[in-house]
Amino acid sequence: MKGLLTVELKFSEYHTIFPNIMLTILIFLAVLMLFLNVIRRIKEGRLREFHFQFFVDNYDKLKFFGTLVLLIAYAFVLESIGFLLATILFMFLISLLFIGDIKKKSIFVSLTNSLSTSLIIWYLFGQLFDITLP
């Protein structure tokens, strides 16, 4: 019983704990959403009625597919150029994508945001807390 709450990990594997916790929470929330949806349909008397629509009408295709491309590119580039540079580049590009217009002000805001956030996270977790980053 004493070892039930103990996790044996090497220092180099510490960064694997958080993604597993997040995945477990996301799966639990997805099941909960499905369960609540079924209960609502039973109460409304339309359980057999099923109309699946993943996207709302007239969704922004550029932002959706741009986000997918940037996430996949981030995963591939992460190992080759490192966490800090890959994160700065990813945050800069995704900010510009969601701002929607490329002007001096939006470039400045995106660059400032990506640099400051990435450097703070890198310093706080990677240096101060000595947690391994991807």
Backbone as JSON, one array per atom type, in Angstrom:
{
  "sequence": "MKGLLTVELKFSEYHTIFPNIMLTILIFLAVLMLFLNVIRRIKEGRLREFHFQFFVDNYDKLKFFGTLVLLIAYAFVLESIGFLLATILFMFLISLLFIGDIKKKSIFVSLTNSLSTSLIIWYLFGQLFDITLP",
  "N": [[0.82, -1.19, 0.0], [2.04, 1.18, 0.6], [3.68, 1.81, -1.58], [1.86, 2.53, -3.48], [1.29, 5.21, -4.11], [3.67, 6.09, -5.11], [5.95, 7.0, -7.62], [8.33, 5.75, -9.73], [10.8, 7.19, -11.48], [13.31, 8.11, -13.87], [15.4, 11.02, -13.87], [15.58, 12.11, -16.43], [13.17, 11.43, -17.53], [11.13, 12.88, -16.43], [9.64, 14.81, -17.77], [7.63, 13.42, -19.04], [5.47, 12.97, -17.44], [3.52, 15.05, -17.14], [2.21, 15.32, -19.78], [0.87, 12.81, -19.84], [-0.87, 13.01, -17.67], [-2.47, 15.14, -18.55], [-3.6, 13.99, -20.86], [-5.15, 11.95, -19.72], [-6.98, 13.51, -18.26], [-8.25, 14.89, -20.38], [-9.45, 12.76, -21.8], [-11.24, 11.85, -19.85], [-12.89, 14.16, -19.63], [-13.97, 14.23, -22.22], [-15.49, 11.88, -22.28], [-17.28, 12.54, -20.24], [-18.6, 14.77, -21.42], [-19.86, 13.48, -23.57], [-21.56, 11.74, -22.17], [-23.2, 13.59, -20.74], [-24.42, 14.82, -22.92], [-25.93, 12.71, -23.99], [-27.72, 12.29, -21.85], [-29.07, 14.75, -21.87], [-30.33, 14.58, -24.37], [-32.02, 12.41, -23.91], [-33.76, 13.51, -21.98], [-34.95, 15.49, -23.55], [-36.28, 13.96, -25.33], [-35.31, 13.15, -27.8], [-33.47, 11.14, -28.48], [-32.97, 9.25, -30.5], [-32.65, 10.79, -32.7], [-30.13, 12.0, -34.7], [-27.76, 14.22, -35.61], [-24.85, 14.9, -36.79], [-22.47, 17.39, -36.71], [-19.47, 18.6, -37.25], [-18.13, 20.98, -37.84], [-19.02, 24.43, -37.63], [-21.21, 26.34, -39.72], [-19.66, 28.1, -42.4], [-17.01, 28.26, -41.31], [-13.67, 29.39, -40.44], [-11.49, 28.42, -42.62], [-8.79, 28.83, -43.21], [-7.61, 29.5, -40.72], [-8.15, 27.16, -39.28], [-6.92, 24.97, -40.77], [-4.4, 26.1, -41.01], [-3.57, 26.17, -38.34], [-3.44, 23.4, -37.81], [-1.35, 22.65, -39.59], [0.76, 24.21, -38.55], [0.98, 23.1, -35.95], [1.76, 20.45, -36.5], [4.15, 20.94, -37.89], [5.57, 22.18, -35.81], [5.93, 20.03, -34.04], [7.65, 18.42, -35.55], [9.88, 20.08, -35.93], [10.75, 20.65, -33.43], [12.64, 18.89, -32.2], [14.89, 19.2, -33.82], [15.7, 21.97, -33.86], [15.42, 22.71, -31.25], [13.73, 23.36, -28.08], [13.31, 26.09, -27.27], [13.77, 27.86, -29.54], [12.0, 26.69, -31.4], [9.54, 27.0, -30.11], [9.32, 29.78, -29.86], [9.2, 30.51, -32.59], [6.88, 29.07, -33.39], [4.87, 30.21, -31.71], [4.97, 32.87, -32.6], [4.17, 32.65, -35.32], [1.61, 31.44, -35.07], [0.26, 33.38, -33.63], [0.24, 35.51, -35.48], [-1.33, 34.29, -37.43], [-3.83, 34.07, -36.13], [-4.37, 36.72, -35.47], [-4.77, 37.84, -37.94], [-4.25, 40.02, -39.68], [-1.38, 41.37, -41.23], [0.52, 43.63, -40.06], [2.72, 46.28, -38.99], [2.27, 46.7, -36.24], [0.93, 44.32, -35.41], [2.89, 42.43, -35.98], [4.91, 43.28, -34.23], [3.6, 42.96, -31.72], [3.1, 40.18, -31.76], [5.72, 39.17, -31.94], [6.88, 40.19, -29.58], [5.24, 38.98, -27.65], [5.68, 36.2, -28.18], [8.46, 35.96, -27.75], [8.8, 36.89, -25.03], [7.05, 35.2, -23.53], [7.98, 32.59, -24.16], [10.67, 32.71, -23.31], [10.32, 33.21, -20.57], [8.93, 30.89, -19.71], [10.86, 28.94, -20.43], [13.01, 29.75, -18.77], [11.84, 29.65, -16.2], [10.85, 26.94, -15.88], [12.83, 25.27, -17.12], [15.34, 26.2, -16.16], [15.16, 27.37, -13.51], [13.42, 25.59, -11.99], [14.53, 23.28, -12.85], [13.4, 21.36, -14.61], [13.09, 18.98, -17.13], [12.75, 19.95, -20.46], [11.01, 19.42, -23.56]],
  "CA": [[0.0, 0.0, 0.0], [2.92, 2.33, 0.69], [4.19, 2.12, -2.91], [0.77, 2.86, -4.4], [1.36, 6.61, -4.51], [5.04, 6.39, -5.46], [6.28, 6.81, -9.02], [9.77, 5.62, -9.93], [11.19, 7.71, -12.78], [14.61, 8.73, -13.98], [15.29, 12.46, -14.04], [15.4, 12.42, -17.85], [11.81, 11.07, -17.94], [10.17, 13.69, -15.68], [8.77, 15.57, -18.66], [6.56, 12.57, -19.58], [4.36, 12.87, -16.49], [2.47, 16.04, -17.41], [1.35, 14.95, -20.92], [0.01, 11.68, -19.48], [-1.93, 13.54, -16.8], [-3.37, 15.93, -19.4], [-4.34, 13.06, -21.72], [-6.15, 11.31, -18.88], [-8.02, 14.5, -17.97], [-8.99, 15.14, -21.62], [-10.3, 11.59, -22.08], [-12.32, 11.9, -18.87], [-13.8, 15.24, -20.0], [-14.68, 13.84, -23.44], [-16.52, 10.9, -21.88], [-18.28, 13.28, -19.48], [-19.39, 15.54, -22.38], [-20.71, 12.54, -24.29], [-22.57, 11.28, -21.22], [-24.14, 14.68, -20.51], [-25.17, 15.02, -24.16], [-26.91, 11.63, -24.06], [-28.74, 12.57, -20.83], [-29.88, 15.87, -22.37], [-31.16, 14.07, -25.48], [-33.07, 11.57, -23.32], [-34.73, 14.41, -21.37], [-35.67, 16.2, -24.61], [-37.01, 12.97, -26.11], [-34.79, 13.03, -29.16], [-32.27, 10.31, -28.41], [-32.75, 8.56, -31.77], [-32.31, 11.81, -33.67], [-28.69, 12.23, -34.65], [-27.25, 15.09, -36.66], [-23.47, 15.22, -36.42], [-21.87, 18.48, -37.46], [-18.22, 18.91, -36.58], [-17.83, 22.39, -38.06], [-20.13, 25.36, -37.81], [-21.25, 26.85, -41.09], [-18.75, 29.2, -42.75], [-15.87, 28.36, -40.4], [-12.47, 29.95, -41.04], [-10.66, 27.29, -43.05], [-7.38, 29.21, -43.12], [-7.16, 29.38, -39.33], [-8.22, 25.75, -38.87], [-5.87, 24.18, -41.39], [-3.13, 26.72, -40.66], [-3.23, 25.69, -37.0], [-3.01, 22.0, -37.94], [-0.03, 22.62, -40.23], [1.75, 24.73, -37.61], [1.18, 22.14, -34.86], [2.54, 19.33, -37.02], [5.5, 21.46, -38.14], [6.19, 22.4, -34.5], [6.35, 18.73, -33.51], [8.81, 17.93, -36.31], [11.01, 21.01, -35.81], [11.1, 20.74, -32.01], [13.87, 18.17, -31.86], [16.05, 19.65, -34.6], [16.2, 23.3, -33.49], [15.32, 22.88, -29.81], [12.47, 23.84, -27.51], [13.18, 27.53, -27.19], [13.6, 28.44, -30.87], [10.79, 26.16, -32.02], [8.39, 27.58, -29.44], [9.25, 31.19, -30.26], [8.73, 30.54, -33.98], [5.5, 28.59, -33.43], [3.98, 31.21, -31.11], [4.95, 34.04, -33.48], [3.36, 32.35, -36.5], [0.21, 31.18, -34.71], [-0.31, 34.67, -33.26], [-0.06, 36.22, -36.72], [-2.44, 33.61, -38.08], [-5.09, 34.38, -35.46], [-4.62, 38.16, -35.55], [-5.42, 37.94, -39.24], [-3.65, 41.02, -40.57], [0.05, 41.48, -41.0], [0.93, 45.02, -40.02], [3.85, 46.46, -38.08], [1.84, 46.54, -34.86], [0.66, 42.92, -35.13], [4.18, 41.73, -35.97], [5.57, 43.65, -32.98], [2.89, 42.32, -30.61], [3.34, 38.73, -31.85], [7.13, 38.9, -31.62], [7.07, 40.46, -28.15], [4.53, 37.93, -26.91], [6.34, 34.91, -28.32], [9.77, 36.01, -27.09], [8.7, 36.99, -23.57], [6.43, 34.0, -22.97], [8.88, 31.44, -24.32], [11.84, 32.87, -22.44], [9.89, 33.06, -19.17], [8.66, 29.46, -19.5], [12.15, 28.24, -20.48], [13.79, 30.05, -17.58], [11.14, 29.2, -14.99], [10.81, 25.48, -15.76], [14.08, 24.62, -17.51], [16.49, 26.63, -15.39], [14.88, 27.58, -12.09], [12.9, 24.36, -11.4], [15.34, 22.19, -13.4], [12.54, 20.35, -15.21], [13.5, 18.76, -18.52], [11.79, 20.39, -21.47], [11.17, 18.6, -24.78]],
  "C": [[0.87, 1.26, 0.0], [3.42, 2.77, -0.7], [3.12, 2.51, -3.91], [0.87, 4.29, -4.94], [2.77, 7.04, -4.89], [5.28, 6.08, -6.93], [7.8, 6.79, -9.14], [10.11, 6.06, -11.35], [12.62, 8.22, -12.72], [14.4, 10.22, -14.19], [15.0, 12.83, -15.49], [13.99, 12.1, -18.34], [10.74, 11.89, -17.22], [9.18, 14.41, -16.59], [7.63, 14.73, -19.24], [5.34, 12.5, -18.67], [3.21, 13.8, -16.87], [1.62, 15.69, -18.64], [0.42, 13.77, -20.61], [-1.14, 12.11, -18.58], [-2.95, 14.3, -17.64], [-4.21, 15.02, -20.31], [-5.44, 12.37, -20.93], [-7.31, 12.27, -18.57], [-8.87, 14.76, -19.21], [-9.91, 13.98, -21.99], [-11.49, 11.58, -21.12], [-13.35, 12.97, -19.24], [-14.59, 14.91, -21.27], [-15.79, 12.85, -23.13], [-17.64, 11.6, -21.11], [-19.18, 14.1, -20.41], [-20.34, 14.64, -23.15], [-21.86, 12.07, -23.4], [-23.63, 12.35, -20.97], [-24.99, 14.97, -21.74], [-26.25, 13.96, -24.3], [-28.04, 11.87, -23.06], [-29.65, 13.71, -21.3], [-30.81, 15.42, -23.48], [-32.3, 13.18, -24.96], [-34.16, 12.46, -22.71], [-35.56, 15.15, -22.41], [-36.46, 15.25, -25.5], [-36.54, 12.83, -27.54], [-33.46, 12.25, -29.18], [-31.95, 9.66, -29.75], [-32.37, 9.52, -32.89], [-30.81, 12.08, -33.58], [-28.28, 13.05, -35.86], [-25.86, 15.55, -36.24], [-22.96, 16.33, -37.33], [-20.62, 18.91, -36.7], [-17.91, 20.4, -36.67], [-19.11, 23.21, -38.11], [-20.1, 25.84, -39.25], [-20.3, 28.03, -41.25], [-17.6, 29.38, -41.76], [-14.64, 28.88, -41.16], [-11.5, 28.82, -41.37], [-9.17, 27.6, -42.94], [-6.86, 29.04, -41.7], [-7.14, 27.92, -38.88], [-7.06, 24.95, -39.45], [-4.48, 24.77, -41.15], [-2.64, 26.27, -39.29], [-2.75, 24.24, -37.04], [-1.61, 21.9, -38.53], [1.04, 23.12, -39.26], [2.01, 23.78, -36.45], [2.03, 20.95, -35.32], [3.98, 19.76, -37.29], [6.26, 21.67, -36.83], [6.72, 21.08, -33.92], [7.59, 18.21, -34.24], [10.05, 18.79, -36.09], [11.56, 21.04, -34.38], [12.44, 20.09, -31.7], [15.09, 18.74, -32.59], [16.57, 21.02, -34.18], [16.05, 23.61, -32.0], [14.02, 23.52, -29.37], [12.31, 25.34, -27.63], [12.93, 28.16, -28.56], [12.32, 27.98, -31.55], [9.54, 26.8, -31.41], [8.23, 29.06, -29.8], [8.69, 31.3, -31.68], [7.26, 30.13, -34.08], [4.54, 29.65, -32.87], [3.87, 32.46, -31.97], [4.02, 33.8, -34.66], [1.89, 32.13, -36.16], [-0.47, 32.48, -34.27], [-0.67, 35.48, -34.5], [-1.24, 35.61, -37.45], [-3.77, 34.01, -37.45], [-5.39, 35.88, -35.4], [-5.27, 38.47, -36.9], [-4.86, 38.99, -40.18], [-2.19, 41.2, -40.2], [0.44, 42.94, -41.18], [2.08, 45.13, -39.03], [3.45, 46.21, -36.63], [1.6, 45.07, -34.52], [1.94, 42.09, -35.11], [4.91, 42.02, -34.66], [4.94, 42.95, -31.78], [3.16, 40.82, -30.6], [4.77, 38.38, -31.45], [7.4, 39.11, -30.13], [6.44, 39.37, -27.29], [5.27, 36.59, -26.99], [7.71, 34.88, -27.63], [9.63, 36.0, -25.57], [8.12, 35.72, -22.96], [7.36, 32.81, -23.02], [10.09, 31.53, -23.4], [11.47, 32.71, -20.96], [9.63, 31.59, -18.84], [9.96, 28.67, -19.47], [12.95, 28.5, -19.21], [13.14, 29.46, -16.32], [11.22, 27.68, -14.84], [12.17, 24.83, -16.05], [15.27, 24.97, -16.64], [16.21, 26.68, -13.89], [14.42, 26.29, -11.4], [13.66, 23.12, -11.88], [14.5, 21.03, -13.91], [12.96, 20.2, -16.67], [12.39, 19.18, -19.46], [12.05, 19.58, -22.74], [12.25, 19.12, -25.69]]
}
